[in-house]
Amino acid sequence: MNCADITFVVLTRNEAANIEACLASTPARSPKLVYDAESRDETVSLARAAGAAIAVAPWEGYLRARNAAARLVQTPWTFMLDADERLSRELAAELLTLQTAPGVAAFSIPRRNWFCGKWIRGCGWWPDRLVRLFKTGCAELQGHAAASSAALHERWRPLGECTQLESPLDHFSYRSIASYRRKFQLYTALEAEARTPSLAALARAWLTMPLRALWLLFIKGGVLDGWRGLFIATASAMYPVAVVGKAYAVKRTPAARTRSEERAR
């Protein structure tokens, strides 16, 4: 595949700490598009210096932003990236030698998630395949359309055949315990907005929490990741409890709803 035929699209908001490394990991000949949600730091200037085209728009939610950014792509292929992701050298090399069959509309890519400096193989974090490379206009994004929603479970659905790439995309979302906690609080608050709270859901989340932790540790191999695996399994098991609990606060307390919306911006 000719890398000049792939536009790498990155959504940003205050990503000055990540955007340079993200763009630097992409092939030099590939166009880059940064779709920025009115960053207040140096994200835009750094991206422009790295050769990226810039589009700035008010924040309207992940789903709308990704769809709007994808519509701006003019090359035959689109590669969607997050600012805290990097193409591995192996993936960049694989793209250079990639041969595309006529009926193939998209490629799924294994994502290598890093936590506190280590690649996590257990807890269901590997291979974490996602559709990120697709023919422009031949994939649709599925997720929650609410403006304040994180669209946490959004997925690109290819409109045609999808095949697999073997080389990984590196994801540096959690560089520390503190960064994990910040995102845990953000994501649970945003997901809570789309939930209808019920005592049955809260009870079910509490009762199944130990089973979820054990499943992630021993069935999904989290125990092999040491203390990191134990932390991830425990936090992941607590996630549904936090979402349902916050749903009560968001639905019933205007102040909580306002704080959640501010975190989403």
C-alpha positions in Angstrom: 0.0 0.0 0.0 1.2 3.5 -0.9 1.4 5.4 2.5 0.5 8.6 0.6 -2.9 7.0 0.2 -3.6 6.8 4.0 -4.6 9.8 6.0 -4.0 9.4 9.8 -6.7 11.2 11.7 -6.2 12.2 15.4 -8.9 13.7 17.7 -7.3 16.0 20.2 -8.1 18.3 23.2 -5.2 19.5 25.2 -2.9 16.7 24.0 0.4 18.7 23.8 2.1 15.9 25.8 1.2 13.3 23.3 0.6 14.7 19.8 4.2 15.0 18.7 5.1 11.4 19.4 1.8 10.2 18.0 2.3 11.9 14.6 6.0 11.0 14.5 5.1 7.3 14.6 3.2 7.5 11.4 4.8 7.2 7.9 6.4 10.4 6.8 4.7 10.4 3.4 1.2 9.9 4.9 -1.1 12.9 5.3 -2.1 13.7 8.9 -5.3 15.4 10.0 -5.7 16.7 13.6 -9.3 17.4 14.5 -9.0 19.5 17.6 -11.7 20.4 20.1 -10.5 23.9 20.9 -7.4 22.9 22.9 -6.1 25.5 25.4 -2.5 24.2 25.3 0.0 23.9 22.4 -1.6 20.9 20.7 -2.5 22.8 17.5 0.8 24.5 17.1 2.8 21.3 17.7 0.6 19.4 15.3 1.0 22.1 12.6 4.7 22.1 13.1 4.7 18.3 12.6 3.0 18.8 9.2 -0.5 18.0 10.1 -3.6 19.6 8.6 -5.7 21.2 11.3 -9.5 21.4 11.8 -10.9 23.0 14.9 -14.5 22.6 16.1 -16.4 22.8 19.4 -16.7 19.6 21.3 -19.9 17.7 20.4 -19.0 14.2 21.7 -16.7 11.5 20.5 -19.2 10.0 18.0 -19.9 13.2 16.2 -16.3 14.4 16.3 -14.9 11.1 14.8 -17.6 11.1 12.1 -16.9 14.8 11.2 -13.2 14.2 11.1 -13.6 11.1 8.8 -15.7 13.2 6.4 -12.7 15.5 5.8 -10.4 12.8 4.6 -9.6 12.9 0.8 -7.3 10.0 0.4 -8.5 6.4 -0.5 -7.8 5.1 3.0 -8.4 6.4 6.6 -6.5 5.4 9.7 -8.1 6.5 13.0 -5.6 7.2 15.9 -5.9 8.4 19.4 -3.3 10.9 20.7 -2.0 8.4 23.2 -1.5 5.7 20.6 1.6 5.0 18.5 2.3 2.9 15.5 4.9 0.3 16.4 7.8 0.0 14.0 6.5 -3.4 12.9 3.1 -1.9 12.1 4.6 1.0 10.1 6.6 -1.6 8.1 3.6 -3.8 7.6 1.6 -0.9 6.1 4.4 -0.3 3.6 4.2 -3.9 2.3 0.4 -4.3 2.6 -1.4 -5.7 -0.4 -5.1 -4.9 -0.6 -7.5 -7.3 -2.3 -10.4 -5.6 -4.3 -13.1 -6.6 -1.8 -11.3 -5.7 1.4 -12.9 -2.6 3.0 -11.0 -2.5 6.3 -8.3 -4.0 8.5 -8.4 -4.8 12.2 -5.3 -4.2 14.2 -4.2 -5.7 17.6 -3.7 -3.0 20.2 -0.9 -3.5 22.7 -2.0 -1.7 25.9 0.6 -0.4 28.3 0.1 0.1 32.0 2.7 1.7 34.3 5.5 0.9 31.9 4.5 -2.7 31.0 2.7 -4.3 28.2 -0.4 -6.0 29.7 -1.1 -9.4 28.1 -3.9 -10.6 30.5 -7.2 -9.2 31.8 -8.6 -9.3 28.3 -6.3 -6.4 27.2 -4.5 -8.4 24.5 -4.9 -8.6 21.5 -7.7 -6.0 21.8 -8.4 -5.9 18.1 -10.0 -2.8 16.6 -10.9 -1.7 13.1 -8.8 1.4 12.6 -7.7 1.3 8.9 -10.5 1.4 6.3 -11.4 2.6 2.9 -12.6 6.2 3.2 -16.4 6.2 3.4 -16.5 2.4 3.8 -17.0 2.2 7.6 -19.5 3.6 10.0 -19.0 4.4 13.7 -21.3 2.8 16.2 -21.6 4.2 19.6 -23.6 6.5 21.9 -24.5 9.8 20.2 -25.0 12.0 23.3 -22.8 15.1 23.2 -21.4 14.4 26.6 -21.0 10.7 26.1 -17.5 9.2 25.8 -18.9 6.6 23.4 -16.7 4.2 25.3 -17.8 1.2 23.4 -17.7 2.8 20.0 -16.5 0.6 17.1 -15.9 1.2 13.4 -18.1 -1.3 11.5 -16.7 -1.9 8.0 -19.1 -1.8 5.0 -17.4 -4.8 3.4 -14.8 -7.5 4.0 -12.4 -7.0 7.0 -9.1 -8.7 7.3 -6.4 -8.7 10.0 -3.0 -7.1 10.3 -0.5 -8.8 12.6 1.6 -6.0 13.9 0.5 -4.0 17.0 -0.7 -0.5 17.7 0.8 0.7 21.0 -1.6 2.3 23.5 -0.1 4.4 26.3 -3.3 5.4 28.0 -2.2 4.6 31.6 1.3 5.7 32.4 0.6 5.7 36.1 -1.9 4.7 38.8 -3.0 8.4 38.9 -3.7 8.5 35.2 -5.8 5.3 35.5 -7.8 6.7 38.3 -8.5 10.0 36.4 -9.8 8.1 33.4 -11.7 5.7 35.6 -13.6 8.6 37.2 -14.1 10.3 33.8 -15.4 7.2 31.9 -17.6 5.9 34.7 -19.2 9.4 35.0 -19.8 9.7 31.3 -21.1 6.2 30.9 -23.5 6.8 33.8 -25.3 9.5 31.9 -26.5 6.9 29.4 -27.8 4.5 32.1 -31.1 4.3 33.8 -30.3 3.5 37.5 -32.1 0.7 39.3 -31.6 -1.1 42.5 -31.6 -4.4 40.6 -28.7 -3.3 38.4 -26.7 -2.0 41.4 -27.3 -5.3 43.3 -26.3 -7.3 40.3 -23.1 -5.3 39.9 -22.1 -5.8 43.5 -22.9 -9.5 43.6 -21.0 -10.3 40.4 -18.0 -8.1 41.2 -15.9 -10.9 42.9 -16.6 -13.2 40.0 -15.5 -10.6 37.5 -12.3 -10.1 39.3 -11.5 -13.8 39.5 -12.4 -14.3 35.9 -10.0 -11.6 34.7 -7.3 -12.8 37.0 -7.4 -16.6 36.3 -9.3 -17.1 33.1 -8.1 -14.1 31.2 -4.5 -14.4 32.6 -4.3 -11.2 34.6 -2.4 -13.1 37.3 0.6 -13.3 34.9 0.9 -9.5 34.9 1.7 -9.4 38.6 0.5 -6.5 40.7 -0.6 -4.7 37.6 -2.9 -7.5 36.7 -4.3 -7.6 40.2 -5.0 -3.8 40.1 -6.6 -3.9 36.7 -8.8 -6.9 37.5 -10.0 -5.3 40.7 -10.6 -1.9 39.1 -12.4 -3.5 36.1 -14.6 -5.5 38.5 -15.5 -2.3 40.3 -16.3 -0.5 37.1 -20.0 -1.5 36.7 -20.6 -0.7 40.4 -19.2 2.8 39.9 -21.2 3.4 36.7 -24.6 2.4 38.3 -23.8 4.3 41.5 -23.0 7.4 39.6 -26.1 7.0 37.5 -28.1 7.8 40.6 -26.1 10.9 41.3 -26.2 12.1 37.6 -30.0 11.6 37.3 -31.0 12.9 40.6 -28.4 15.7 41.4 -28.1 18.7 39.0 -24.7 19.5 40.4 -23.4 16.0 39.7 -24.7 16.3 36.1 -23.0 19.6 35.6 -19.6 18.2 36.8 -19.9 15.2 34.5 -20.6 17.5 31.5 -17.6 19.6 32.4 -15.3 16.6 32.5 -16.5 15.6 29.0 -15.5 18.9 27.5 
